[in-house]
């Protein structure tokens, strides 16, 4: 069986490593001519870490990441709404990792090249189209180095080419717009003093005004400081979407005044914003769930299949879970054309409903609902959160989302156990 993966992002490279591990021949084609550690931080939740452990990647990633110890929610006055341990401190067999997205991508790419051969990763190759044939799939790529269109053959093609997926556009050329939430994000990394225990992720505010931060590993960070990845978010329904590129750099004066008094005894948010060297702007967008991902011997994966709001730290994790599910079905299928096509439909039947549920719940703010509920019930703050929300109500929001997203502790423990037997 020959598989072509379009896209060398986290989902595409995870799939490539998983297919190689299962003895399936695969090549990865990526449009950029050079992989660079771009972007800012992301969180690998335990269900994603479990898949990295199964690939033999966890030790490497832990060297480049912070093992998140806890997640805290606060209102806009710095009052505590909810705290919970994370990763191994919450009883999981694997950690939750806060890591630079580009570092994760480069680690996966290097591992794939070392294990499968450097000739299996093709850079500067932009997908143009796919065409189903009687004996497989013909794929056309534009080779940016030569300016020529090249043709490749495969038994199966996977579009892991992100939110601007060319493959998705081929299948859905119309009526597939981005859906703007009415909110904008600004993301950056700042060097500052450690806060709390130096390993905690926190979210503060509510739906219309929010700040998220967590420490990551950054080799350029000065001594005695930590690199803090942060996201500021504001409701701006009247704004127009001019770009969906995470690398659009903007000035802090666009949003910083809204957080000018967010100074608490353990963190100075205005100082974080002021000290960032580069700030990137992005509208909070997703797309409506698709009716299907798989067409013959071609399917979609990750953001190409299900762009999500970056709520609940689930975007990269769901792409990794897609990859494991698809790799398992391809490993166990009849390698005939009909067998491969059935495997792609089984993958879709498993993952499309699961990710549709996350898309819709993320539109309802996922586990961050506790912040919005607290704001609506006590917009001027509270003496104690239990005057506003009961302990069971708080816990049920967190538990429900973990189950929907597949990272409740029992599910992760069962996955780890099955992989170790």
Secondary structure, DSSP 8 states (H G I E B T S, - for coil): -EEEEE--SHHHHHHHHHHHHTT-EEEEE-SSSS----S-EEEE-HHHHHHHHHTT-HHHHHTTSEE--EEEEE-TTS-EEEEEE-GGGGT-SS--EEEEHHHHHHHHHHHHHHHH-GGGEE-SEEEEEEEEETTEEEEEEEETTTTEEEEEEESEEEE---TT-HHHHHH--SS--EEEEEEEEEEEEEEE---TTSSEEEEEEETTEEEEEEEE--TT--TT-EEEEEEEEEE-TT-------TT-EE-GGGTGGGGTT-EETTEEHHHHHHH-S-EEEEEEEEE---S-S-BTTEEE-THHHH---S-SS-HHHHHHHHHHHHHHHHHHS-SSHHHHHHHHHHHHHHHHHHHHHHHHHHHTTGGGHHHHHHHHH-TT--S-GGGTS-HHHHHHHHHHHHHHHT-SHHHHHHHHHHHH-
